[in-house]
Amino acid sequence: MKTLSIDLDDLIMALSTRYELDDPSHYLDLEQGEVIYAGEGLEGLPADLATNPQRYAWIEAVEAEPALHIMEAFIAQLADEGDRASLTAAFEDNEPFEAFTEALADLSHLRGTWFSFQLAAYTELARQWCQDHGIEPQWR
């Protein structure tokens, strides 16, 4: 495995950002450890992507299903039945991401707990992504 210094926040952002269109892309520079946001068009792509593709790993955003599992696991570990019921109802909505976010806004006492839980879960997803790409990450 190759050891590489990577900004954890940047990798989490790349893994967790889902788009309506497929244009925006994120890549990891396997030499520098930098997460590159290519934007909506060719101007954001690394100049040597076509000639040196082995230098970059495309970062595909996490599909909705693992993200939903994170929300579901958070709800399951809540001790308060009322909080659990409110977030379960949101989770079962046709638009669970939006409904969960709205319900969490009404449960402001849970926001910090949610963000810590989500960070831990996405840190594990980032570690797994690195492992799948032969990288031993050193988080910055």
N, C-alpha and C positions, 0 to 999 in steps of 0.2 A: 504494500500500500504506500502511496505517495502522501507525505505529510504536507499540508498546505494551510497557510493562514488565511481564513475567510471571515468576512464580516457576517456574523450570525444574523443580525437584523436585515441585512440586504438579501441574504439567501432566503430567510423566512418570507420576506416581502415577495420575492420572485416565486416561491412555492405557493403562496397563498393568494396571489392576484390572478383572478379569473376574468377573462374578457369576453365580451359579446362577439367580437371579431377575432380572427386568428392572427392579425397582423403583428401586434406587439409581441416581442420575444425577449427572453432573458437568457444570457449565456454566462457561464463561469469560465474565466480565463484561467486555464490550468497551469499557467506559468506564474502569474501574478496573484491569483486568488481573488481577483476582483469580479464582482457581479456586474454584468453589463446589461443595461436596459436598451434594447434596440429601437424602441419607439414604434410608431406607426409608419413604417417606410424604411427604405434602404439606407437613409442617411445616418441612422443610429447604429448600423452594423459595423463591427470591427473591419477596418480596411483590409486586413489579411485573412478574413474568414474563408474566402474562396480558395486562397492559395495555401493556407495553413490551418485546415479545419480540425486537425488533431489537437490544436492548442485550445480549442473551445468545447465546452460541453453545454448543450442546450438544456435549459432548465424548464421542464414542463410543469405547469401549475398542478397542484394537487386536485384531483377530481372532486366533485361534490360529495361523493359517498364518504371518503375519509374525513372530510370536514364536518359532515353531519354526524359521524361517529364521535367526534370530539365533543360536539354540542350534547349529544346523547349521554356520553360518559359524565360530562359536567352535571347535567340534570340529575343523573342517577346517584351521584355522591352528595347531593344536597340533603341536609338534615331537616330543614323546615318544609313541612308538607305543603304549605301555601305557596312558597317559592317554587317548589318542584312542580306543583299543579299549574302555576302560571306559565312557567317555561315549557312544560310538556304541551300545553295547549298551543303555544306559539310554534313549537317544534312540529306539531301535527298540521300546521297551516299549509296551504298550497304553496306559499312562498316562505319556507321555514327560515331562511337566512334573514330576510327582512323582518319577519314577525318576531324572531328571536331577539334581534337587535332592538326592536321597539319595546318588547317586553322587558328586556334588560334595562332599558332607559327608565322604566317605571320602578325597577327594583335596584335603585342606585346603590344600595348597601352591598350588592353582589358584584358590582362592576370590577372592583379590584381583584376579587377572588376569581372572576371569570378571566380577566386578562392574564393573571398568573397561571391559571390552569391552561389557557390557550397557548401561552408562551412555552410552557413545559411540553405540551403535546407537539407543537410545531418545531421545537428544538429537537425532539426525537425524530420527527419526519425529516428534518434537515440532516441529522446524523445518519439516518438510514439512506437518504439520497446520496450522501457522500460515500458511504460504504458501498453502495451499488455501483458507484463510479470509480472505485479503487482509491478513494481519498480518505486519509486520516485527518480530520479537520482539527485545526487549532483555532478556536473561536476568538475573534477580536470583538 
